[in-house]
């Protein structure tokens, strides 16, 4: 059964979609069966996986509102190494239309039930704001992966997000937990980054991934080629960091499964 992980942060510009694309590719390269569900109307994860968001006949919108099954909608993003449920600007309208459904918070969760045994990991790239699309994503997820920069304002955003996660647990998804905190755009020469990193480790302990993602030009370039960074430049520091993160996540998942036996 797949581990369903929402990648979320209410603060934009923290490497959320970059992480979604590259952790999926890195896990795929490690022989894991991976699905990425793009729940952001910007469709950046879709494009970054090599799927043209402007040339879609159907998208995640049709799953949420028209009852299409996920198995009907899956696209094999062959050059990225994982499957994709794509998104584009049409998803913006879903925010309003979902209000007409009694089960509006559970639309994605119910859709995922059909394919949860077909994958090792299912990632959901959430929109950067808290709305009905985010709520659907967090209701469907087992856990939340939180990418964040090691800077002062990021700590404020983290506090807000953890409050949101607690509200979700109390209302619609009592099993939701934090998968881990991922330090992104990390510069180990920066004193503030080091101090914030130490604070995270102090307060969150093992929930902070050992792997930190560095600032890297290749990571920034790769989306323009419709490729994860490992297929753009596998020797880059960004590609190597996401491969290490994939190993760490696989190890965590194996330990979790052993503990449940």
C-alpha positions as CSV (number, residue, x, y, z in Angstrom):
1,X,0.0,0.0,0.0
2,X,1.3,3.4,-1.0
3,X,2.4,6.1,1.5
4,X,0.4,9.2,0.5
5,X,2.4,12.3,1.2
6,X,1.2,15.9,0.7
7,X,4.0,18.4,0.0
8,X,2.8,21.6,1.5
9,X,3.8,25.0,2.8
10,X,1.6,28.1,2.9
11,X,4.6,30.2,2.2
12,X,5.5,30.3,-1.5
13,X,8.9,30.2,-3.0
14,X,10.3,27.4,-0.7
15,X,10.9,24.8,-3.3
16,X,7.7,22.9,-2.9
17,X,7.1,22.0,-6.5
18,X,10.9,21.5,-7.1
19,X,10.8,19.0,-4.3
20,X,7.7,17.3,-5.6
21,X,9.2,16.7,-9.0
22,X,12.7,15.7,-7.9
23,X,11.8,13.4,-5.0
24,X,9.4,11.5,-7.3
25,X,12.1,11.1,-9.9
26,X,14.7,10.0,-7.4
27,X,12.4,7.5,-5.8
28,X,11.5,6.2,-9.3
29,X,15.2,5.8,-10.0
30,X,15.4,3.7,-6.9
31,X,12.9,1.2,-8.3
32,X,9.9,2.7,-6.4
33,X,6.5,3.0,-8.2
34,X,5.6,6.6,-7.8
35,X,2.6,8.8,-8.6
36,X,2.6,12.6,-8.5
37,X,-0.8,14.3,-8.2
38,X,-0.6,18.0,-9.2
39,X,-3.2,19.9,-7.1
40,X,-1.8,23.4,-7.9
41,X,-3.7,25.3,-10.7
42,X,-0.4,26.7,-11.8
43,X,0.5,23.3,-13.2
44,X,4.2,23.7,-12.5
45,X,4.7,20.1,-11.3
46,X,2.9,18.9,-14.5
47,X,5.3,20.9,-16.7
48,X,8.3,20.0,-14.7
49,X,7.5,16.3,-15.3
50,X,7.5,16.9,-19.0
51,X,3.7,17.0,-19.5
52,X,2.4,20.1,-21.4
53,X,-0.4,21.6,-19.2
54,X,-1.7,23.5,-22.2
55,X,-2.4,20.4,-24.2
56,X,-4.5,18.5,-21.7
57,X,-7.9,17.1,-22.6
58,X,-8.5,16.1,-19.0
59,X,-6.9,16.9,-15.6
60,X,-7.3,16.4,-11.9
61,X,-10.3,18.8,-12.2
62,X,-12.2,15.9,-13.9
63,X,-11.4,13.6,-11.0
64,X,-12.6,16.1,-8.3
65,X,-15.7,17.2,-10.1
66,X,-16.8,14.8,-12.8
67,X,-16.1,11.5,-11.2
68,X,-13.3,10.3,-13.5
69,X,-11.2,7.6,-11.9
70,X,-7.5,8.1,-11.3
71,X,-6.7,5.0,-13.4
72,X,-8.3,6.7,-16.4
73,X,-6.3,9.9,-15.9
74,X,-2.8,8.6,-15.2
75,X,-0.1,9.8,-17.5
76,X,3.2,8.0,-17.7
77,X,5.8,10.8,-17.6
78,X,8.3,8.4,-19.1
79,X,11.2,10.9,-19.3
80,X,10.7,11.8,-15.6
81,X,10.4,8.2,-14.3
82,X,7.0,8.4,-12.6
83,X,3.3,8.7,-13.2
84,X,1.4,12.0,-13.1
85,X,-2.1,13.2,-12.6
86,X,-1.8,16.6,-14.3
87,X,-3.2,20.0,-13.6
88,X,-3.7,23.3,-15.3
89,X,-5.6,26.6,-14.9
90,X,-9.0,24.9,-15.1
91,X,-8.4,23.7,-11.5
92,X,-9.0,27.2,-10.3
93,X,-12.7,26.8,-10.9
94,X,-12.8,23.7,-8.8
95,X,-12.4,25.8,-5.7
96,X,-15.9,27.2,-6.2
97,X,-17.6,24.1,-7.7
98,X,-16.5,21.8,-4.9
99,X,-18.6,23.8,-2.5
100,X,-21.7,22.2,-4.2
101,X,-20.7,18.7,-3.0
102,X,-21.5,17.3,0.5
103,X,-18.3,15.3,0.5
104,X,-16.2,18.2,-0.8
105,X,-13.3,17.6,1.6
106,X,-13.0,13.9,0.7
107,X,-13.2,13.9,-3.1
108,X,-9.5,13.3,-3.7
109,X,-9.2,10.8,-0.8
110,X,-12.0,8.7,-2.2
111,X,-10.4,8.8,-5.7
112,X,-7.0,7.6,-4.3
113,X,-8.6,4.5,-2.7
114,X,-8.8,2.9,-6.2
115,X,-5.0,3.0,-6.8
116,X,-3.4,3.0,-3.4
117,X,-2.2,-0.6,-3.8
118,X,-0.6,0.2,-7.2
119,X,2.2,2.4,-5.9
120,X,4.9,2.6,-3.3
121,X,4.5,6.4,-2.9
122,X,1.9,8.9,-3.9
123,X,2.8,12.6,-3.6
124,X,0.4,15.5,-3.8
125,X,1.8,18.9,-4.8
126,X,-0.4,21.3,-2.9
127,X,-1.2,24.9,-3.8
128,X,0.6,27.5,-1.8
129,X,-2.5,28.8,-0.1
130,X,-5.0,27.2,2.3
131,X,-8.1,26.5,0.3
132,X,-10.5,23.7,-0.7
133,X,-7.8,22.1,-2.9
134,X,-5.3,22.1,0.0
135,X,-8.0,20.7,2.3
136,X,-8.7,17.9,-0.2
137,X,-4.9,17.1,-0.4
138,X,-4.4,17.0,3.3
139,X,-7.5,15.0,3.9
140,X,-6.2,12.4,1.4
141,X,-2.7,12.2,2.8
142,X,-1.1,10.0,5.4
143,X,1.5,12.7,6.2
144,X,2.9,16.1,5.2
145,X,6.4,16.8,3.9
146,X,7.2,20.4,4.6
147,X,9.9,22.1,2.5
148,X,11.2,25.3,4.1
149,X,14.1,27.7,3.8
150,X,16.2,28.3,6.9
151,X,15.3,31.9,7.5
152,X,13.3,33.9,10.1
153,X,10.0,34.3,8.3
154,X,10.0,30.6,7.4
155,X,9.7,29.8,11.1
156,X,6.5,31.9,11.3
157,X,5.1,30.1,8.3
158,X,5.9,26.8,9.8
159,X,4.0,27.7,13.0
160,X,1.0,28.5,10.8
161,X,1.2,25.3,8.8
162,X,1.5,23.1,11.9
163,X,-1.6,24.9,13.3
164,X,-3.4,24.0,10.0
165,X,-2.3,20.4,10.3
166,X,-3.6,20.2,13.8
167,X,-7.0,21.6,12.6
168,X,-7.1,19.0,9.8
169,X,-6.4,16.2,12.4
170,X,-9.2,17.4,14.6
171,X,-11.8,17.7,11.9
172,X,-11.4,15.5,8.8
173,X,-8.1,13.4,9.0
174,X,-7.2,12.2,12.5
175,X,-4.3,10.1,11.2
176,X,-2.4,12.9,9.5
177,X,1.1,13.4,10.7
178,X,4.3,15.3,9.7
179,X,6.4,13.2,7.4
180,X,9.4,15.5,7.8
181,X,10.8,19.0,7.5
182,X,13.1,19.4,4.5
183,X,15.6,22.3,4.5
184,X,15.7,23.7,1.0
185,X,17.9,26.3,-0.7
186,X,20.3,25.7,2.2
187,X,23.6,27.5,2.4
188,X,25.8,26.1,5.1
189,X,28.0,29.2,5.0
190,X,25.1,31.4,6.1
191,X,25.0,32.0,9.9
192,X,21.3,32.6,10.0
193,X,20.6,29.4,8.0
194,X,22.8,27.4,10.4
195,X,21.0,28.9,13.4
196,X,17.5,28.3,12.1
197,X,18.6,24.7,11.1
198,X,19.8,24.1,14.7
199,X,16.5,25.4,16.0
200,X,14.5,23.1,13.8
201,X,16.6,20.1,15.0
202,X,16.1,21.2,18.6
203,X,12.4,21.4,18.4
204,X,11.5,18.7,15.8
205,X,14.4,16.2,16.3
206,X,14.2,13.3,13.9
207,X,11.3,14.8,12.0
208,X,14.0,17.0,10.3
209,X,15.4,15.1,7.3
210,X,19.1,14.6,7.6
211,X,19.4,15.6,3.9
212,X,19.3,19.3,3.1
213,X,18.8,20.6,-0.4
214,X,21.4,23.2,-1.4
215,X,21.0,26.2,-3.6
216,X,21.8,25.0,-7.0
217,X,21.7,26.5,-10.5
218,X,20.9,23.1,-12.1
219,X,17.8,22.7,-9.9
220,X,16.6,26.1,-11.2
221,X,17.3,25.2,-14.8
222,X,15.8,21.8,-15.0
223,X,12.1,22.8,-15.2
224,X,12.7,24.8,-18.4
225,X,13.7,21.5,-20.0
226,X,10.6,19.6,-18.6
227,X,13.0,17.4,-16.7
228,X,13.8,16.5,-13.0
229,X,17.3,17.7,-12.2
230,X,18.8,14.1,-12.1
231,X,18.0,13.8,-15.9
232,X,19.4,17.3,-16.5
233,X,22.6,17.0,-14.6
234,X,22.9,13.9,-12.3
235,X,26.3,15.1,-11.0
236,X,24.9,18.4,-9.7
237,X,24.7,19.0,-6.0
238,X,20.9,19.3,-6.3
239,X,20.5,16.0,-8.0
240,X,22.7,14.2,-5.5
241,X,20.8,15.8,-2.6
242,X,17.4,14.5,-3.9
243,X,18.9,11.0,-4.4
244,X,20.1,11.0,-0.8
245,X,16.6,12.2,0.3
246,X,15.0,9.3,-1.6
247,X,17.3,6.8,0.2
248,X,16.4,8.4,3.5
249,X,12.7,8.2,2.8
250,X,12.9,4.6,1.7
251,X,14.7,3.8,4.9
252,X,12.1,5.6,7.0
253,X,9.3,3.7,5.2
254,X,11.0,0.4,5.7
255,X,11.5,1.1,9.4
256,X,7.8,2.2,9.7
257,X,6.6,-1.0,8.1
258,X,8.8,-3.1,10.4
259,X,7.5,-1.3,13.5
260,X,3.9,-2.1,12.5
261,X,4.5,-5.9,12.1
